[in-house]
Amino acid sequence: DYQKATDYYEKALKEMPENYQIRNDIVKMYIKLGQFNAAKLIIQTSLKHIQMRSASESQTDVAEVGALIMLAEIYENEGNNAIELKEVLLKAKDNQIKIINRTSGLREVEKE
């Protein structure tokens, strides 16, 4: 039962508000339930938390990409404006490129 699972995740989120996995899981539940506004609210909160953290933290970059992809999924399910959907996907792509470039730089240092 998705509603029961959502209630469980809501309680867990209150206890661990910085846990991105819990946030992602509850967003997925809300999407399955068609509760897109609730899902967007959690994603927007996640993105605010992520933006307050250090830009050099790869974990937050990965979390931001995940949140943006889920936001794009919501926009697609809602039938929202294609421009809005494209903007979110492009931002996710830019972040993925940043992660790849940072990871590639680390690999170069390891080879030396």
Order of alpha helices (4+ residues) and beta strands (2+ residues): alpha-alpha-alpha-alpha-alpha
